[in-house]
C-alpha cells in the first residue's frame, strides 16, 4: 500500500511541476528536482534533508540554469539560489556561476563586495572519457581571507571517473583545494572530497523511471564522513 502511495505521489509531483523536458525551436528545457537526505557540496556539509529544484534552457551548446536549495527537515538551513551559464563544445566546457544564499545578507540584489551573499565563480572542464576533470575559481563576491581581508580566489579541482558495476551506474570522485581558503575551510593544499556514488533507475511505469542514488562522502581535511541517499525527478 505504501509503495503504491509513493508511486502515485511521485507521478503527481512530476506532472504538477512539469518536470518533463521538451524541445521547441531547438531550445531544450531543463527541469528537474532532487530530494536529498543531506545536502553535501564539494565535501562540505551544507544542510539537512533538502529539496533542490532546477529550471533552465539549453540551445546549441549554451545553457542557462537556475537551481535552488530549500531545507525540509531543518527550516534554519540557508536558502540558496544558484545561476549557471555554460557553453559546451564537444568534450570541453566553461562557464560562470552566481552562488547566493540568505547569509550573511538576506537581500538578493545587494553586491557590496565585503557584505554581499553572492559568490561568483568561473570554471572550465574537459571530459576525457574515463575521467572528467574540472577547475573552479571564485573571482568576485564574498570570498576573502579572514586574516588579512584580501581576495582569496578560492579554487576547487575535481576528478570524476564513471563506471558500471552490477547493473548500477557508479561515479568515483576525488577533489582538492590547491591553496588556503576560508571558503573551503583549508589552511593550504588539501584533499576535501573523496566520494563514491551508485545510481539506479527504478522503473515505475513503461515511460517513467526514477533515478535513486546512494553516496559515501569523505572529507580528509575535516576528517568527516557522510552517507547520503537521494532521488531525482525529471
QUIFENLIN-V769461 format. One record per backbone hydrogen bond with DSSP energy under -1.0 kcal/mol. CO is the residue of the C=O (numbers start at 1). NH is the residue of the N-H. E is the energy in kcal/mol with one decimal. If there is no record, write none. Layout:
co=CO nh=NH e=E
co=CO nh=NH e=E
This chain:
co=1 nh=5 e=-2.3
co=2 nh=6 e=-2.6
co=3 nh=7 e=-2.5
co=4 nh=8 e=-2.3
co=5 nh=9 e=-2.5
co=6 nh=10 e=-2.5
co=7 nh=11 e=-2.2
co=8 nh=12 e=-2.2
co=9 nh=13 e=-2.3
co=10 nh=14 e=-2.4
co=11 nh=15 e=-2.0
co=12 nh=16 e=-2.5
co=13 nh=17 e=-2.1
co=14 nh=19 e=-2.0
co=22 nh=29 e=-1.6
co=24 nh=27 e=-1.9
co=27 nh=24 e=-1.8
co=28 nh=58 e=-2.4
co=30 nh=56 e=-2.5
co=32 nh=54 e=-2.6
co=33 nh=233 e=-3.0
co=34 nh=52 e=-3.1
co=35 nh=231 e=-1.7
co=36 nh=50 e=-2.0
co=39 nh=46 e=-2.7
co=39 nh=47 e=-1.3
co=41 nh=44 e=-1.9
co=44 nh=41 e=-2.5
co=47 nh=39 e=-1.6
co=49 nh=72 e=-3.3
co=50 nh=36 e=-2.5
co=51 nh=70 e=-2.2
co=52 nh=34 e=-2.0
co=53 nh=68 e=-2.3
co=54 nh=32 e=-1.9
co=55 nh=66 e=-2.8
co=56 nh=30 e=-2.8
co=57 nh=64 e=-2.3
co=58 nh=28 e=-2.9
co=59 nh=62 e=-2.3
co=61 nh=88 e=-2.4
co=62 nh=59 e=-3.1
co=63 nh=86 e=-2.4
co=64 nh=57 e=-2.0
co=65 nh=84 e=-3.0
co=66 nh=55 e=-2.5
co=67 nh=82 e=-3.4
co=69 nh=80 e=-1.7
co=70 nh=51 e=-2.6
co=74 nh=77 e=-1.8
co=79 nh=102 e=-1.5
co=80 nh=69 e=-1.7
co=82 nh=67 e=-3.1
co=83 nh=98 e=-2.6
co=84 nh=65 e=-2.4
co=85 nh=96 e=-2.2
co=86 nh=63 e=-2.4
co=87 nh=94 e=-1.9
co=89 nh=92 e=-2.1
co=91 nh=127 e=-2.2
co=92 nh=89 e=-3.2
co=93 nh=125 e=-2.8
co=94 nh=87 e=-2.7
co=95 nh=123 e=-2.3
co=96 nh=85 e=-2.7
co=97 nh=121 e=-2.6
co=98 nh=83 e=-2.0
co=99 nh=119 e=-2.2
co=100 nh=81 e=-2.8
co=108 nh=110 e=-1.8
co=112 nh=115 e=-1.4
co=112 nh=116 e=-2.1
co=118 nh=142 e=-2.9
co=119 nh=99 e=-3.0
co=120 nh=139 e=-2.4
co=120 nh=140 e=-1.2
co=121 nh=97 e=-2.6
co=122 nh=137 e=-2.6
co=123 nh=95 e=-2.0
co=124 nh=135 e=-2.7
co=125 nh=93 e=-2.4
co=126 nh=133 e=-2.6
co=128 nh=130 e=-1.1
co=131 nh=128 e=-2.6
co=132 nh=160 e=-2.6
co=133 nh=126 e=-2.7
co=134 nh=158 e=-2.3
co=135 nh=124 e=-2.0
co=136 nh=156 e=-2.4
co=137 nh=122 e=-2.7
co=140 nh=120 e=-2.6
co=141 nh=143 e=-1.9
co=143 nh=152 e=-2.0
co=145 nh=149 e=-2.3
co=150 nh=145 e=-2.6
co=154 nh=138 e=-2.8
co=156 nh=136 e=-2.5
co=157 nh=176 e=-2.3
co=158 nh=134 e=-2.0
co=159 nh=174 e=-2.4
co=160 nh=132 e=-3.1
co=161 nh=172 e=-2.5
co=163 nh=170 e=-3.6
co=165 nh=168 e=-1.5
co=168 nh=165 e=-2.2
co=169 nh=199 e=-3.2
co=170 nh=163 e=-2.2
co=171 nh=197 e=-2.6
co=172 nh=161 e=-3.1
co=173 nh=195 e=-2.0
co=174 nh=159 e=-2.8
co=175 nh=192 e=-1.2
co=175 nh=193 e=-1.5
co=176 nh=157 e=-2.8
co=177 nh=190 e=-2.3
co=181 nh=186 e=-3.0
co=186 nh=181 e=-1.6
co=190 nh=177 e=-3.1
co=191 nh=221 e=-1.1
co=193 nh=175 e=-2.1
co=194 nh=218 e=-2.6
co=195 nh=173 e=-2.7
co=196 nh=216 e=-2.5
co=197 nh=171 e=-2.2
co=198 nh=214 e=-1.9
co=199 nh=169 e=-2.6
co=200 nh=212 e=-2.8
co=202 nh=210 e=-3.1
co=208 nh=204 e=-2.1
co=208 nh=205 e=-2.0
co=210 nh=202 e=-2.6
co=211 nh=232 e=-2.6
co=212 nh=200 e=-2.8
co=213 nh=230 e=-2.4
co=214 nh=198 e=-2.7
co=215 nh=228 e=-3.1
co=216 nh=196 e=-2.0
co=217 nh=226 e=-3.2
co=218 nh=194 e=-2.8
co=219 nh=223 e=-1.7
co=219 nh=224 e=-1.4
co=224 nh=219 e=-3.1
co=226 nh=217 e=-2.9
co=228 nh=215 e=-2.6
co=229 nh=37 e=-2.8
co=230 nh=213 e=-2.7
co=231 nh=35 e=-2.3
co=233 nh=33 e=-2.1
